[in-house]
Amino acid sequence: MSGMENRVVRLSKPLYEALPYLYIAAGLGAAVASYFLARHPWSDILLVLAAFCVLGGLVVLLKRRDYRAKRGEYRGNPLDENSLR
């Protein structure tokens, strides 16, 4: 069990940077699908999913922007590619 505690899963940088945009695109896709399935019971579920995806993507984008703008105010060493090795 102790070997599992230290295991860290990391995403590649391009995928990590693209995630908020993928969330927003998925949300917009769900909103379009909800529009075309207007009389289907899945329409409401897709609309709620769309709202959560777009909102989540925007939150992640704004949090990253805020962190990067105020990086000097945070304590500790900034994370960069060299510190992860």
Biopython code that builds the backbone (N, CA, C, O; Angstrom):
import numpy as np
from Bio.PDB.StructureBuilder import StructureBuilder

atoms = [
    (1, "MET", "N", (0.804, -1.197, 0.000)),
    (1, "MET", "CA", (0.000, 0.000, 0.000)),
    (1, "MET", "C", (0.848, 1.264, 0.000)),
    (1, "MET", "O", (0.426, 2.276, -0.558)),
    (2, "SER", "N", (2.019, 1.239, 0.602)),
    (2, "SER", "CA", (2.813, 2.459, 0.711)),
    (2, "SER", "C", (3.312, 2.936, -0.651)),
    (2, "SER", "O", (3.551, 4.130, -0.830)),
    (3, "GLY", "N", (3.472, 2.030, -1.611)),
    (3, "GLY", "CA", (3.896, 2.430, -2.946)),
    (3, "GLY", "C", (2.833, 3.237, -3.670)),
    (3, "GLY", "O", (3.163, 4.073, -4.512)),
    (4, "MET", "N", (1.576, 3.007, -3.363)),
    (4, "MET", "CA", (0.472, 3.714, -4.012)),
    (4, "MET", "C", (0.320, 5.143, -3.486)),
    (4, "MET", "O", (-0.206, 6.002, -4.194)),
    (5, "GLU", "N", (0.764, 5.407, -2.277)),
    (5, "GLU", "CA", (0.597, 6.718, -1.671)),
    (5, "GLU", "C", (1.418, 7.779, -2.376)),
    (5, "GLU", "O", (0.986, 8.930, -2.443)),
    (6, "ASN", "N", (2.579, 7.439, -2.904)),
    (6, "ASN", "CA", (3.471, 8.406, -3.521)),
    (6, "ASN", "C", (3.236, 8.570, -5.023)),
    (6, "ASN", "O", (3.923, 9.358, -5.673)),
    (7, "ARG", "N", (2.303, 7.855, -5.559)),
    (7, "ARG", "CA", (2.060, 7.895, -7.004)),
    (7, "ARG", "C", (1.284, 9.160, -7.369)),
    (7, "ARG", "O", (0.222, 9.432, -6.810)),
    (8, "VAL", "N", (1.826, 9.924, -8.307)),
    (8, "VAL", "CA", (1.194, 11.157, -8.749)),
    (8, "VAL", "C", (0.942, 11.050, -10.253)),
    (8, "VAL", "O", (1.838, 10.700, -11.021)),
    (9, "VAL", "N", (-0.271, 11.352, -10.653)),
    (9, "VAL", "CA", (-0.617, 11.328, -12.065)),
    (9, "VAL", "C", (-0.544, 12.756, -12.590)),
    (9, "VAL", "O", (-1.162, 13.663, -12.033)),
    (10, "ARG", "N", (0.212, 12.948, -13.658)),
    (10, "ARG", "CA", (0.357, 14.274, -14.243)),
    (10, "ARG", "C", (-0.075, 14.237, -15.700)),
    (10, "ARG", "O", (0.148, 13.253, -16.405)),
    (11, "LEU", "N", (-0.690, 15.310, -16.133)),
    (11, "LEU", "CA", (-1.085, 15.457, -17.529)),
    (11, "LEU", "C", (0.022, 16.167, -18.287)),
    (11, "LEU", "O", (0.797, 16.927, -17.706)),
    (12, "SER", "N", (0.091, 15.918, -19.579)),
    (12, "SER", "CA", (1.060, 16.656, -20.390)),
    (12, "SER", "C", (0.637, 18.130, -20.424)),
    (12, "SER", "O", (-0.546, 18.447, -20.300)),
    (13, "LYS", "N", (1.599, 19.008, -20.591)),
    (13, "LYS", "CA", (1.317, 20.441, -20.543)),
    (13, "LYS", "C", (0.304, 20.891, -21.600)),
    (13, "LYS", "O", (-0.591, 21.671, -21.273)),
    (14, "PRO", "N", (0.406, 20.431, -22.856)),
    (14, "PRO", "CA", (-0.607, 20.860, -23.840)),
    (14, "PRO", "C", (-2.027, 20.418, -23.453)),
    (14, "PRO", "O", (-2.983, 21.171, -23.637)),
    (15, "LEU", "N", (-2.159, 19.210, -22.924)),
    (15, "LEU", "CA", (-3.483, 18.747, -22.513)),
    (15, "LEU", "C", (-3.967, 19.533, -21.302)),
    (15, "LEU", "O", (-5.139, 19.904, -21.233)),
    (16, "TYR", "N", (-3.080, 19.791, -20.349)),
    (16, "TYR", "CA", (-3.434, 20.555, -19.157)),
    (16, "TYR", "C", (-3.899, 21.964, -19.525)),
    (16, "TYR", "O", (-4.878, 22.459, -18.966)),
    (17, "GLU", "N", (-3.211, 22.601, -20.449)),
    (17, "GLU", "CA", (-3.575, 23.956, -20.853)),
    (17, "GLU", "C", (-4.869, 23.977, -21.670)),
    (17, "GLU", "O", (-5.579, 24.983, -21.664)),
    (18, "ALA", "N", (-5.183, 22.896, -22.365)),
    (18, "ALA", "CA", (-6.373, 22.852, -23.221)),
    (18, "ALA", "C", (-7.638, 22.455, -22.466)),
    (18, "ALA", "O", (-8.737, 22.641, -22.987)),
    (19, "LEU", "N", (-7.517, 21.916, -21.261)),
    (19, "LEU", "CA", (-8.684, 21.410, -20.546)),
    (19, "LEU", "C", (-9.808, 22.428, -20.365)),
    (19, "LEU", "O", (-10.958, 22.073, -20.624)),
    (20, "PRO", "N", (-9.559, 23.660, -19.942)),
    (20, "PRO", "CA", (-10.678, 24.591, -19.787)),
    (20, "PRO", "C", (-11.408, 24.848, -21.101)),
    (20, "PRO", "O", (-12.631, 24.987, -21.118)),
    (21, "TYR", "N", (-10.665, 24.912, -22.191)),
    (21, "TYR", "CA", (-11.296, 25.129, -23.482)),
    (21, "TYR", "C", (-12.095, 23.906, -23.911)),
    (21, "TYR", "O", (-13.131, 24.037, -24.562)),
    (22, "LEU", "N", (-11.621, 22.720, -23.551)),
    (22, "LEU", "CA", (-12.374, 21.501, -23.843)),
    (22, "LEU", "C", (-13.658, 21.453, -23.022)),
    (22, "LEU", "O", (-14.696, 21.022, -23.523)),
    (23, "TYR", "N", (-13.597, 21.895, -21.760)),
    (23, "TYR", "CA", (-14.802, 21.956, -20.933)),
    (23, "TYR", "C", (-15.832, 22.903, -21.559)),
    (23, "TYR", "O", (-17.014, 22.574, -21.653)),
    (24, "ILE", "N", (-15.372, 24.068, -21.979)),
    (24, "ILE", "CA", (-16.277, 25.055, -22.572)),
    (24, "ILE", "C", (-16.851, 24.535, -23.885)),
    (24, "ILE", "O", (-18.041, 24.704, -24.151)),
    (25, "ALA", "N", (-16.015, 23.902, -24.707)),
    (25, "ALA", "CA", (-16.499, 23.347, -25.982)),
    (25, "ALA", "C", (-17.520, 22.236, -25.734)),
    (25, "ALA", "O", (-18.521, 22.143, -26.446)),
    (26, "ALA", "N", (-17.274, 21.400, -24.737)),
    (26, "ALA", "CA", (-18.232, 20.343, -24.412)),
    (26, "ALA", "C", (-19.553, 20.943, -23.933)),
    (26, "ALA", "O", (-20.629, 20.438, -24.256)),
    (27, "GLY", "N", (-19.459, 22.014, -23.168)),
    (27, "GLY", "CA", (-20.670, 22.682, -22.701)),
    (27, "GLY", "C", (-21.461, 23.301, -23.835)),
    (27, "GLY", "O", (-22.688, 23.208, -23.869)),
    (28, "LEU", "N", (-20.758, 23.936, -24.765)),
    (28, "LEU", "CA", (-21.453, 24.518, -25.910)),
    (28, "LEU", "C", (-22.062, 23.431, -26.788)),
    (28, "LEU", "O", (-23.158, 23.598, -27.324)),
    (29, "GLY", "N", (-21.352, 22.322, -26.930)),
    (29, "GLY", "CA", (-21.902, 21.195, -27.688)),
    (29, "GLY", "C", (-23.146, 20.626, -27.024)),
    (29, "GLY", "O", (-24.114, 20.288, -27.705)),
    (30, "ALA", "N", (-23.128, 20.517, -25.709)),
    (30, "ALA", "CA", (-24.300, 20.023, -24.982)),
    (30, "ALA", "C", (-25.467, 20.994, -25.098)),
    (30, "ALA", "O", (-26.621, 20.569, -25.167)),
    (31, "ALA", "N", (-25.178, 22.301, -25.119)),
    (31, "ALA", "CA", (-26.244, 23.293, -25.277)),
    (31, "ALA", "C", (-26.874, 23.193, -26.665)),
    (31, "ALA", "O", (-28.093, 23.295, -26.801)),
    (32, "VAL", "N", (-26.056, 22.996, -27.685)),
    (32, "VAL", "CA", (-26.582, 22.840, -29.044)),
    (32, "VAL", "C", (-27.406, 21.558, -29.135)),
    (32, "VAL", "O", (-28.482, 21.552, -29.733)),
    (33, "ALA", "N", (-26.907, 20.478, -28.547)),
    (33, "ALA", "CA", (-27.654, 19.218, -28.555)),
    (33, "ALA", "C", (-28.978, 19.367, -27.808)),
    (33, "ALA", "O", (-29.996, 18.812, -28.221)),
    (34, "SER", "N", (-28.959, 20.117, -26.711)),
    (34, "SER", "CA", (-30.182, 20.363, -25.958)),
    (34, "SER", "C", (-31.199, 21.126, -26.805)),
    (34, "SER", "O", (-32.399, 20.861, -26.727)),
    (35, "TYR", "N", (-30.731, 22.051, -27.595)),
    (35, "TYR", "CA", (-31.621, 22.827, -28.466)),
    (35, "TYR", "C", (-32.282, 21.934, -29.514)),
    (35, "TYR", "O", (-33.480, 22.051, -29.772)),
    (36, "PHE", "N", (-31.496, 21.045, -30.114)),
    (36, "PHE", "CA", (-32.040, 20.185, -31.158)),
    (36, "PHE", "C", (-32.905, 19.044, -30.608)),
    (36, "PHE", "O", (-33.721, 18.479, -31.335)),
    (37, "LEU", "N", (-32.730, 18.712, -29.346)),
    (37, "LEU", "CA", (-33.554, 17.683, -28.706)),
    (37, "LEU", "C", (-34.604, 18.317, -27.801)),
    (37, "LEU", "O", (-34.874, 17.812, -26.712)),
    (38, "ALA", "N", (-35.193, 19.414, -28.246)),
    (38, "ALA", "CA", (-36.065, 20.230, -27.406)),
    (38, "ALA", "C", (-37.240, 19.446, -26.816)),
    (38, "ALA", "O", (-37.646, 19.728, -25.689)),
    (39, "ARG", "N", (-37.781, 18.500, -27.520)),
    (39, "ARG", "CA", (-38.946, 17.773, -27.007)),
    (39, "ARG", "C", (-38.582, 16.422, -26.401)),
    (39, "ARG", "O", (-39.463, 15.612, -26.112)),
    (40, "HIS", "N", (-37.328, 16.183, -26.213)),
    (40, "HIS", "CA", (-36.850, 14.923, -25.657)),
    (40, "HIS", "C", (-36.518, 15.126, -24.179)),
    (40, "HIS", "O", (-36.070, 16.212, -23.809)),
    (41, "PRO", "N", (-36.719, 14.124, -23.323)),
    (41, "PRO", "CA", (-36.404, 14.275, -21.892)),
    (41, "PRO", "C", (-34.926, 14.587, -21.614)),
    (41, "PRO", "O", (-34.614, 15.186, -20.585)),
    (42, "TRP", "N", (-34.019, 14.194, -22.507)),
    (42, "TRP", "CA", (-32.599, 14.467, -22.317)),
    (42, "TRP", "C", (-32.262, 15.943, -22.481)),
    (42, "TRP", "O", (-31.183, 16.378, -22.076)),
    (43, "SER", "N", (-33.149, 16.702, -23.056)),
    (43, "SER", "CA", (-32.874, 18.113, -23.323)),
    (43, "SER", "C", (-32.536, 18.879, -22.045)),
    (43, "SER", "O", (-31.567, 19.637, -22.008)),
    (44, "ASP", "N", (-33.330, 18.680, -21.008)),
    (44, "ASP", "CA", (-33.085, 19.394, -19.743)),
    (44, "ASP", "C", (-31.780, 18.956, -19.090)),
    (44, "ASP", "O", (-31.044, 19.778, -18.545)),
    (45, "ILE", "N", (-31.501, 17.670, -19.147)),
    (45, "ILE", "CA", (-30.260, 17.151, -18.562)),
    (45, "ILE", "C", (-29.054, 17.728, -19.299)),
    (45, "ILE", "O", (-28.068, 18.125, -18.678)),
    (46, "LEU", "N", (-29.141, 17.770, -20.631)),
    (46, "LEU", "CA", (-28.039, 18.330, -21.422)),
    (46, "LEU", "C", (-27.848, 19.815, -21.147)),
    (46, "LEU", "O", (-26.718, 20.303, -21.130)),
    (47, "LEU", "N", (-28.931, 20.526, -20.936)),
    (47, "LEU", "CA", (-28.820, 21.959, -20.657)),
    (47, "LEU", "C", (-28.122, 22.213, -19.314)),
    (47, "LEU", "O", (-27.302, 23.124, -19.198)),
    (48, "VAL", "N", (-28.451, 21.408, -18.311)),
    (48, "VAL", "CA", (-27.783, 21.537, -17.011)),
    (48, "VAL", "C", (-26.305, 21.162, -17.137)),
    (48, "VAL", "O", (-25.438, 21.841, -16.586)),
    (49, "LEU", "N", (-26.025, 20.087, -17.860)),
    (49, "LEU", "CA", (-24.640, 19.687, -18.097)),
    (49, "LEU", "C", (-23.871, 20.789, -18.823)),
    (49, "LEU", "O", (-22.717, 21.068, -18.497)),
    (50, "ALA", "N", (-24.510, 21.408, -19.798)),
    (50, "ALA", "CA", (-23.879, 22.500, -20.547)),
    (50, "ALA", "C", (-23.520, 23.656, -19.618)),
    (50, "ALA", "O", (-22.423, 24.209, -19.702)),
    (51, "ALA", "N", (-24.441, 24.014, -18.739)),
    (51, "ALA", "CA", (-24.185, 25.124, -17.817)),
    (51, "ALA", "C", (-23.005, 24.809, -16.902)),
    (51, "ALA", "O", (-22.148, 25.665, -16.679)),
    (52, "PHE", "N", (-22.954, 23.588, -16.370)),
    (52, "PHE", "CA", (-21.853, 23.208, -15.486)),
    (52, "PHE", "C", (-20.524, 23.175, -16.228)),
    (52, "PHE", "O", (-19.505, 23.612, -15.693)),
    (53, "CYS", "N", (-20.524, 22.660, -17.453)),
    (53, "CYS", "CA", (-19.274, 22.582, -18.218)),
    (53, "CYS", "C", (-18.734, 23.971, -18.556)),
    (53, "CYS", "O", (-17.547, 24.242, -18.376)),
    (54, "VAL", "N", (-19.602, 24.840, -19.042)),
    (54, "VAL", "CA", (-19.149, 26.194, -19.400)),
    (54, "VAL", "C", (-18.699, 26.942, -18.149)),
    (54, "VAL", "O", (-17.653, 27.591, -18.154)),
    (55, "LEU", "N", (-19.480, 26.853, -17.089)),
    (55, "LEU", "CA", (-19.108, 27.529, -15.845)),
    (55, "LEU", "C", (-17.799, 26.981, -15.285)),
    (55, "LEU", "O", (-16.942, 27.751, -14.852)),
    (56, "GLY", "N", (-17.639, 25.669, -15.288)),
    (56, "GLY", "CA", (-16.404, 25.060, -14.793)),
    (56, "GLY", "C", (-15.195, 25.474, -15.615)),
    (56, "GLY", "O", (-14.142, 25.780, -15.056)),
    (57, "GLY", "N", (-15.333, 25.487, -16.932)),
    (57, "GLY", "CA", (-14.235, 25.918, -17.794)),
    (57, "GLY", "C", (-13.842, 27.363, -17.547)),
    (57, "GLY", "O", (-12.656, 27.693, -17.513)),
    (58, "LEU", "N", (-14.837, 28.225, -17.374)),
    (58, "LEU", "CA", (-14.542, 29.639, -17.102)),
    (58, "LEU", "C", (-13.873, 29.817, -15.740)),
    (58, "LEU", "O", (-12.964, 30.634, -15.597)),
    (59, "VAL", "N", (-14.315, 29.067, -14.753)),
    (59, "VAL", "CA", (-13.703, 29.161, -13.419)),
    (59, "VAL", "C", (-12.237, 28.747, -13.471)),
    (59, "VAL", "O", (-11.377, 29.416, -12.898)),
    (60, "VAL", "N", (-11.957, 27.645, -14.159)),
    (60, "VAL", "CA", (-10.569, 27.180, -14.257)),
    (60, "VAL", "C", (-9.713, 28.205, -15.000)),
    (60, "VAL", "O", (-8.591, 28.493, -14.584)),
    (61, "LEU", "N", (-10.235, 28.756, -16.095)),
    (61, "LEU", "CA", (-9.486, 29.782, -16.838)),
    (61, "LEU", "C", (-9.179, 30.994, -15.972)),
    (61, "LEU", "O", (-8.050, 31.484, -15.963)),
    (62, "LEU", "N", (-10.179, 31.480, -15.244)),
    (62, "LEU", "CA", (-9.975, 32.675, -14.419)),
    (62, "LEU", "C", (-9.059, 32.402, -13.227)),
    (62, "LEU", "O", (-8.259, 33.259, -12.853)),
    (63, "LYS", "N", (-9.170, 31.226, -12.634)),
    (63, "LYS", "CA", (-8.281, 30.882, -11.514)),
    (63, "LYS", "C", (-6.831, 30.791, -11.973)),
    (63, "LYS", "O", (-5.929, 31.273, -11.288)),
    (64, "ARG", "N", (-6.608, 30.177, -13.126)),
    (64, "ARG", "CA", (-5.239, 30.093, -13.650)),
    (64, "ARG", "C", (-4.699, 31.474, -13.979)),
    (64, "ARG", "O", (-3.542, 31.775, -13.684)),
    (65, "ARG", "N", (-5.521, 32.310, -14.583)),
    (65, "ARG", "CA", (-5.073, 33.664, -14.926)),
    (65, "ARG", "C", (-4.726, 34.448, -13.665)),
    (65, "ARG", "O", (-3.719, 35.154, -13.623)),
    (66, "ASP", "N", (-5.566, 34.320, -12.636)),
    (66, "ASP", "CA", (-5.308, 35.018, -11.378)),
    (66, "ASP", "C", (-4.027, 34.517, -10.726)),
    (66, "ASP", "O", (-3.226, 35.316, -10.241)),
    (67, "TYR", "N", (-3.826, 33.206, -10.711)),
    (67, "TYR", "CA", (-2.616, 32.658, -10.111)),
    (67, "TYR", "C", (-1.367, 33.133, -10.849)),
    (67, "TYR", "O", (-0.375, 33.512, -10.227)),
    (68, "ARG", "N", (-1.425, 33.109, -12.175)),
    (68, "ARG", "CA", (-0.258, 33.513, -12.958)),
    (68, "ARG", "C", (0.024, 35.006, -12.810)),
    (68, "ARG", "O", (1.184, 35.418, -12.840)),
    (69, "ALA", "N", (-1.006, 35.811, -12.653)),
    (69, "ALA", "CA", (-0.813, 37.253, -12.488)),
    (69, "ALA", "C", (-0.225, 37.576, -11.115)),
    (69, "ALA", "O", (0.553, 38.520, -10.975)),
    (70, "LYS", "N", (-0.595, 36.796, -10.114)),
    (70, "LYS", "CA", (-0.150, 37.071, -8.744)),
    (70, "LYS", "C", (0.840, 36.029, -8.241)),
    (70, "LYS", "O", (0.944, 35.818, -7.032)),
    (71, "ARG", "N", (1.545, 35.394, -9.113)),
    (71, "ARG", "CA", (2.464, 34.306, -8.760)),
    (71, "ARG", "C", (3.479, 34.724, -7.702)),
    (71, "ARG", "O", (3.825, 33.922, -6.835)),
    (72, "GLY", "N", (3.955, 35.949, -7.754)),
    (72, "GLY", "CA", (4.960, 36.411, -6.800)),
    (72, "GLY", "C", (4.436, 36.535, -5.382)),
    (72, "GLY", "O", (5.217, 36.517, -4.430)),
    (73, "GLU", "N", (3.120, 36.662, -5.224)),
    (73, "GLU", "CA", (2.541, 36.814, -3.898)),
    (73, "GLU", "C", (2.375, 35.483, -3.172)),
    (73, "GLU", "O", (2.227, 35.458, -1.950)),
    (74, "TYR", "N", (2.400, 34.384, -3.912)),
    (74, "TYR", "CA", (2.245, 33.071, -3.285)),
    (74, "TYR", "C", (3.567, 32.643, -2.673)),
    (74, "TYR", "O", (4.633, 32.909, -3.227)),
    (75, "ARG", "N", (3.493, 31.976, -1.525)),
    (75, "ARG", "CA", (4.698, 31.494, -0.855)),
    (75, "ARG", "C", (5.179, 30.214, -1.516)),
    (75, "ARG", "O", (4.410, 29.505, -2.165)),
    (76, "GLY", "N", (6.433, 29.937, -1.346)),
    (76, "GLY", "CA", (7.000, 28.707, -1.873)),
    (76, "GLY", "C", (7.564, 28.907, -3.263)),
    (76, "GLY", "O", (7.492, 29.996, -3.834)),
    (77, "ASN", "N", (8.121, 27.847, -3.790)),
    (77, "ASN", "CA", (8.705, 27.895, -5.123)),
    (77, "ASN", "C", (7.620, 27.710, -6.177)),
    (77, "ASN", "O", (6.715, 26.895, -5.995)),
    (78, "PRO", "N", (7.698, 28.451, -7.269)),
    (78, "PRO", "CA", (6.734, 28.230, -8.337)),
    (78, "PRO", "C", (7.000, 26.885, -9.005)),
    (78, "PRO", "O", (8.140, 26.428, -9.080)),
    (79, "LEU", "N", (5.948, 26.272, -9.479)),
    (79, "LEU", "CA", (6.091, 24.992, -10.172)),
    (79, "LEU", "C", (6.507, 25.261, -11.605)),
    (79, "LEU", "O", (5.844, 26.003, -12.329)),
    (80, "ASP", "N", (7.581, 24.667, -11.995)),
    (80, "ASP", "CA", (7.991, 24.725, -13.391)),
    (80, "ASP", "C", (8.519, 23.343, -13.779)),
    (80, "ASP", "O", (8.571, 22.439, -12.945)),
    (81, "GLU", "N", (8.896, 23.188, -15.004)),
    (81, "GLU", "CA", (9.318, 21.875, -15.487)),
    (81, "GLU", "C", (10.557, 21.367, -14.760)),
    (81, "GLU", "O", (10.698, 20.161, -14.559)),
    (82, "ASN", "N", (11.449, 22.253, -14.367)),
    (82, "ASN", "CA", (12.691, 21.830, -13.708)),
    (82, "ASN", "C", (12.455, 21.350, -12.292)),
    (82, "ASN", "O", (13.160, 20.458, -11.822)),
    (83, "SER", "N", (11.477, 21.920, -11.597)),
    (83, "SER", "CA", (11.254, 21.534, -10.210)),
    (83, "SER", "C", (10.516, 20.203, -10.082)),
    (83, "SER", "O", (10.475, 19.624, -8.997)),
    (84, "LEU", "N", (9.936, 19.714, -11.174)),
    (84, "LEU", "CA", (9.198, 18.452, -11.137)),
    (84, "LEU", "C", (10.092, 17.254, -11.345)),
    (84, "LEU", "O", (9.650, 16.124, -11.136)),
    (85, "ARG", "N", (11.299, 17.449, -11.738)),
    (85, "ARG", "CA", (12.201, 16.317, -12.027)),
    (85, "ARG", "C", (13.012, 15.922, -10.848)),
    (85, "ARG", "O", (13.813, 14.991, -10.934)),
]
sb = StructureBuilder()
sb.init_structure("model")
sb.init_model(0)
sb.init_chain("A")
sb.init_seg("    ")
for serial, (resi, resn, name, xyz) in enumerate(atoms, 1):
    if name == "N":
        sb.init_residue(resn, " ", resi, " ")
    sb.init_atom(name, np.array(xyz, "f"), 0.0, 1.0, " ", f" {name:<3s}", serial, name[0])
structure = sb.get_structure()
